[in-house]
Amino acid sequence: MERKLKIEGPPPPKPRSRLKENFSPELLKIAFRRQALGVDSETAALVLGDNIQLNTQGLEFTKSFLSDWCRASFPSLPSKGVVAVVGHLTSHPVVCPVARNLAIEDLTMSAQFPVPDEVLHSTFLAVIGALQEISGAERAGLFLLYFLVTQLVGKDLFEMWSVVNPMGLLVEELSKRNVALPEPRLTRSAGAVLPLDFVGLYSDKKIFAEAPGETVLAAEEEAARVALRKIYGYTENRRPCDFSAAEEQLGLLPSIHQQQLKVTPSTMMSSIS
């Protein structure tokens, strides 16, 4: 074995694939390349194009997929709530730490280091675009599911969605459902040093939400948020997402289903050749 090793030399190195994704090396180079690298135009001409197109493709798919997933997971959530959740998941504070944990910062071709958040955010989306291009929408969707959607764990709905008048929104939602409008009542008070009021919301003489606050008005607003979380199915004790069945469920999402319909035998052959 040692003699064979001396004659043939060491085996060629195998590239690591922690994410187990089948990326095209050339397309991945584009995903990690920035337009403004600080190099002369002659050198830049020898390198593959920048990642603007992949970034645009990745951003469009990411927003479409996350919107579809959000509507499927929380069907009662209104459009403004969906937009707020998607906006949170695609924001710099969420995307950039994920990108750094995946070592995207170390691979990004940028004239600046540390890599600015704007560049890192753009590169992450370009990687999504490259993954969709090579492995298809379903693999790209799973990638987003495992690395972005999981960032919702422990996140309150109204930390992402700023609702100025929760009681007004609650009245609107109950009216749509032909449910009696909420009647706030002070249920109890507690605290000697820091007073705390508890307000319950009643409908048809039944309490359906209760919350504390430093004032009666603050408690009433929080009780309205509690009621809205129940209506939208986004409560703190909601059932966790079942990621084990994700692959079977993804095909039902419009953003995945439409892409699957586009992949005909002829288009598959042209992408291989």
C-alpha positions in Angstrom: 0.0 0.0 0.0 2.9 2.3 0.9 4.7 1.5 -2.4 1.5 2.1 -4.3 1.1 5.5 -2.6 4.7 6.4 -3.4 4.3 5.5 -7.1 0.8 7.0 -7.6 1.1 9.8 -5.2 -1.6 11.0 -2.8 -5.2 10.9 -3.9 -6.6 14.1 -5.2 -8.4 16.2 -2.6 -12.1 15.9 -2.3 -14.1 19.1 -2.0 -16.0 19.4 1.3 -19.8 19.8 1.0 -21.1 20.5 4.5 -24.4 21.6 3.0 -24.7 18.5 0.8 -25.7 20.7 -2.2 -24.6 20.0 -5.7 -23.4 23.4 -6.8 -21.8 24.2 -10.2 -18.3 25.5 -9.5 -18.5 28.0 -12.3 -21.9 29.3 -11.2 -20.8 29.4 -7.6 -17.8 31.6 -8.6 -20.3 34.1 -10.1 -22.4 34.0 -6.9 -19.4 35.0 -4.8 -18.0 37.6 -7.1 -18.9 41.3 -6.6 -19.0 43.8 -9.4 -16.8 46.3 -7.5 -13.8 44.3 -6.5 -11.3 47.1 -6.7 -9.3 45.4 -9.5 -8.5 46.8 -13.0 -10.9 46.1 -15.9 -8.4 43.8 -17.7 -8.2 41.5 -14.7 -11.9 41.6 -14.1 -12.5 40.5 -17.7 -10.7 37.3 -17.0 -13.1 36.5 -14.1 -16.6 35.4 -14.5 -19.4 38.0 -14.4 -20.6 39.6 -11.2 -23.5 38.2 -9.2 -26.1 40.8 -9.9 -28.3 38.5 -12.0 -28.1 35.6 -9.5 -28.8 38.1 -6.7 -31.9 39.3 -8.4 -33.0 35.8 -9.1 -32.3 34.7 -5.6 -34.1 37.6 -4.0 -37.2 37.0 -6.1 -37.3 33.3 -5.4 -36.7 33.8 -1.7 -39.5 36.3 -1.2 -41.9 34.2 -3.3 -41.0 31.0 -1.4 -41.2 32.6 2.1 -44.5 34.3 1.2 -46.0 30.9 0.1 -44.7 29.1 3.1 -46.0 31.8 5.5 -49.5 31.6 3.9 -49.5 27.8 4.0 -48.4 27.7 7.6 -50.5 30.6 8.9 -53.6 30.8 6.5 -55.4 33.3 8.8 -52.5 35.8 8.7 -53.4 38.8 6.6 -51.2 40.1 3.8 -49.6 42.8 5.9 -48.6 40.2 8.4 -47.1 38.0 5.7 -45.1 40.9 4.3 -43.8 41.7 7.7 -42.6 38.2 8.4 -41.0 37.9 5.0 -39.4 41.3 5.5 -38.0 40.2 8.8 -36.6 36.9 7.4 -34.9 38.7 4.5 -33.5 41.5 6.5 -29.8 42.1 7.1 -29.9 41.3 10.9 -31.3 37.8 10.1 -29.6 37.0 6.8 -26.1 38.2 7.6 -25.5 36.0 10.8 -26.8 33.0 8.8 -24.4 33.8 6.0 -21.5 34.1 8.4 -22.3 30.9 10.1 -22.2 29.2 6.6 -18.8 30.7 5.9 -20.1 32.8 3.0 -18.2 35.8 4.4 -14.9 33.9 4.0 -15.6 33.0 0.4 -17.0 36.4 -0.8 -14.8 38.3 -3.2 -14.9 41.8 -1.8 -12.4 44.6 -1.7 -13.4 45.3 1.9 -12.9 43.2 5.0 -14.8 42.5 7.1 -17.3 42.1 4.4 -20.0 44.8 4.7 -23.5 43.6 5.6 -24.9 44.8 2.3 -22.3 42.8 0.3 -22.8 39.7 2.5 -26.6 40.0 2.1 -26.3 40.3 -1.6 -24.0 37.3 -1.9 -26.2 35.1 0.2 -29.1 35.7 -2.1 -26.9 35.1 -5.1 -26.0 31.7 -3.6 -29.8 31.0 -3.4 -30.1 32.0 -7.0 -27.2 29.6 -8.0 -28.7 26.8 -6.0 -32.1 27.3 -7.7 -30.4 27.4 -11.1 -28.5 24.1 -10.6 -30.5 22.0 -8.2 -34.0 23.3 -8.8 -36.6 25.2 -6.8 -37.3 22.4 -4.3 -33.7 22.2 -3.1 -33.5 26.0 -2.9 -36.7 25.9 -0.9 -35.4 23.4 1.5 -32.2 25.4 2.0 -34.3 28.5 2.9 -36.5 26.4 5.1 -33.6 25.0 7.2 -31.5 28.2 7.4 -34.0 31.1 7.3 -37.4 29.9 8.4 -35.8 28.3 11.5 -34.9 31.9 12.6 -38.6 32.3 13.5 -38.1 30.0 16.5 -38.8 32.1 19.7 -39.8 35.1 17.6 -43.0 36.9 18.5 -45.3 37.9 15.7 -45.5 41.6 16.8 -41.8 41.9 17.1 -41.8 41.6 13.3 -45.1 43.2 12.6 -45.6 46.6 14.1 -49.3 47.2 14.7 -50.1 50.6 16.0 -53.7 50.0 17.0 -54.1 46.3 18.0 -57.6 46.8 19.3 -58.7 48.3 16.1 -57.3 45.4 14.1 -59.0 42.9 16.5 -62.3 44.6 16.0 -61.8 44.4 12.2 -60.9 40.7 12.4 -63.9 39.8 14.6 -66.2 41.8 12.4 -65.1 39.7 9.4 -65.9 36.6 11.3 -69.3 37.8 12.5 -68.1 37.5 16.1 -69.4 39.9 18.9 -67.0 42.8 19.3 -64.6 42.6 22.3 -65.5 44.1 25.7 -62.5 45.0 27.8 -62.8 44.5 31.6 -60.3 45.0 34.4 -60.0 41.5 35.9 -57.5 42.1 38.7 -54.6 44.3 39.9 -51.4 43.2 41.5 -48.1 44.6 42.7 -47.3 46.9 45.5 -44.1 48.7 44.2 -44.9 48.4 40.5 -48.6 48.2 39.9 -49.8 45.7 37.3 -53.3 45.7 35.8 -54.9 42.6 34.1 -57.4 43.2 31.4 -59.6 40.5 29.9 -61.4 40.7 26.6 -65.0 39.3 26.6 -67.2 38.3 23.7 -70.7 36.9 24.2 -69.9 37.1 28.0 -67.0 34.7 27.5 -63.4 35.7 28.1 -61.1 34.9 25.1 -57.9 36.8 26.0 -56.2 38.3 29.0 -53.0 40.2 29.5 -51.2 42.4 32.1 -49.9 45.9 31.7 -48.5 48.8 33.7 -51.7 50.7 32.9 -55.2 49.6 32.0 -54.7 50.9 28.5 -51.4 49.0 28.1 -53.0 45.8 29.4 -55.9 46.3 27.0 -53.6 46.6 24.0 -51.6 43.6 25.0 -54.8 41.6 25.5 -55.8 42.5 21.9 -52.4 41.2 20.7 -53.0 37.9 22.6 -56.4 37.6 20.9 -54.8 38.4 17.5 -52.1 35.7 18.0 -54.9 33.2 18.6 -56.8 34.2 15.5 -53.7 34.0 13.3 -52.5 30.8 14.8 -49.2 32.4 15.9 -49.4 31.7 19.6 -46.3 31.1 21.8 -47.4 27.6 22.5 -48.2 26.7 18.9 -47.2 23.4 17.5 -43.6 23.5 16.1 -43.1 23.3 12.3 -42.6 19.7 11.2 -39.5 19.9 9.1 -39.3 16.1 8.7 -42.2 16.2 6.2 -40.9 19.3 4.5 -40.0 17.7 1.2 -43.5 16.2 0.7 -45.1 19.6 1.6 -42.9 21.8 -0.6 -44.4 20.6 -3.9 -47.7 22.1 -2.9 -46.3 25.7 -2.6 -47.0 27.8 -5.8 -43.4 29.0 -5.9 -42.1 25.4 -6.1 -45.0 24.0 -8.1 -44.7 26.6 -10.9 -41.0 26.0 -11.2 -41.5 22.2 -11.4 -44.0 22.7 -14.3 -41.4 24.7 -16.2 -38.9 21.8 -16.1 -39.8 19.7 -19.0 -37.7 16.9 -20.5 -36.4 19.2 -23.2 -35.4 21.9 -20.8 -33.7 19.3 -18.6 -31.7 18.0 -21.6 -30.7 21.5 -22.6 -29.4 22.3 -19.1 -27.3 19.1 -19.1 -25.8 19.6 -22.6 
